[in-house]
């Protein structure tokens, strides 16, 4: 029944006997306390490679005997070289350094960052990095929903260890809300919308998009009162709408005539639609040139 606690104590003592080194090489200065003979060496002399973080490396008596001989040293007669356990220096991340790395990656003024959890495994000294491209977006871009942000710790200038942080991020912003129900297909007027300040998840990717223009756009679907208005819910108004009267110019060489017709389809400038001539009862194709203006050229 006492075997497990005893083994735990023994393991703890064994780990306590390990010499912690700060870098990827074991230097003479790291071992000079346990092996006084190495005090004769330049403190920066490389004895060997340090183990990876979390792994112990045992330098046997024979290993140290050979190392001493390689550098022209010898243990006193009758004295055996000791055995030494070596491990990397590790420590736990602090909330302060995680938060500082996250804020540096965001580089957004007035951002509100709440760090809820982060990697708690022992890590070697190194540089903590997070990148914007690794930040997950919350469902619906809801800033109240926590997200996981993957990062890395770079140590020894070449090795990397994965780290993470669970965060909640928001920035103050402005959105347009519908002040009243706006039916699908209707042109939106200034009196139907309101600009409101809110907390929102930040836009992390650079954007060259122009500011959202709403007034004069057409509702692609019915917008309920209080609903945020986004670009995906808007359409550009049509220059010609099905069923309305359009002014037609027919050009054939030097001849030109004008008449009114009824649009059989909708479209914008540069598109071809079908129009109906009520006088002749015939349909024909015409090119939209502007608001309620179409043209027919030659055999078009």
C-alpha positions, 0 to 999 in steps of 0.5 A, a space after each residue: 500500500 505504501 509502494 506508490 508514495 515511496 516511489 513518488 518520493 524517490 522520483 522527486 529526489 532523483 529529479 531534485 539531483 538533476 542539474 538544470 541547464 538553460 540552453 541546448 548545450 551542457 557547458 563546463 560551468 553547468 557541471 563544475 559544482 558536481 564535478 570540481 575537476 571541470 573547474 579547470 576548464 573554460 566555463 564556456 567549454 561545451 561538454 555535450 548536448 542538453 536533452 530536450 525539455 522534459 527529458 533527463 539525460 544521465 552522464 555516467 561515470 564513464 562518460 565523464 571520465 572520457 570527457 575529462 580525458 578529452 580535455 587533458 584532465 584526470 581524476 585523482 588516483 582512486 577517485 571515481 568520476 561521479 554520475 550526473 543527471 542533466 535536464 533543461 530549465 523549465 518554468 510555467 508561463 505567467 498571465 502577464 507574458 501571455 497577455 503581452 504576447 497576445 496584445 502585441 499580436 493584435 496591435 489594435 487600439 482600445 481592444 478588450 482582451 480577457 485571458 481565461 486559460 492558457 498552456 500550463 505545461 513546463 516550458 524552457 526559456 524562449 520567445 512567446 509568439 501568437 499570430 493573427 492568422 491562428 486566432 479562431 473566430 467565434 460563431 456569429 463573430 460574437 465577442 462574448 464567446 471565448 475562442 482558442 488562439 494557437 501560438 508557439 514558444 521558440 527556444 534555442 532559436 530553432 525549436 518550437 513548442 505549441 502553446 495556446 490561450 483561451 481568450 475573449 476579445 472585443 473592440 468598440 465599433 459601430 453597426 447599422 440597425 433597421 429602425 423598422 421592418 424593411 420589406 424585401 425588394 424595397 429601397 432603403 431610406 435614411 430614416 429607416 436605419 440607425 447607427 449604433 455603437 457596440 462591442 464586436 469581434 475585431 476585423 483582423 484581416 486588412 480590408 480595402 472594402 469601402 465603407 458600407 453604404 446602405 441608403 439607396 440600396 435594395 433589401 435582398 431579404 426582409 429586414 426586421 426592426 432592430 436587426 443589424 444590416 450587413 452587406 450580404 443583405 443588400 443589393 444595388 438598385 436596378 436601373 430597370 425593374 420588371 413591369 416599369 416603362 422604359 424609354 427605348 432608342 432604336 438606332 439603325 445606321 443614321 436613322 433613330 427612333 424613340 418609343 416607350 416599352 414595358 420591361 419584361 425583366 430587370 437589370 443594371 446598366 450594361 445588361 441586356 433585357 427583354 422589353 415589350 412594345 405595347 403598340 406592336 405587341 412584340 418583344 425585343 432585346 435591348 441594352 440598358 444604358 441608364 435609369 429606365 433608358 435602353 437602346 437597340 442597335 441594328 439587328 440586336 
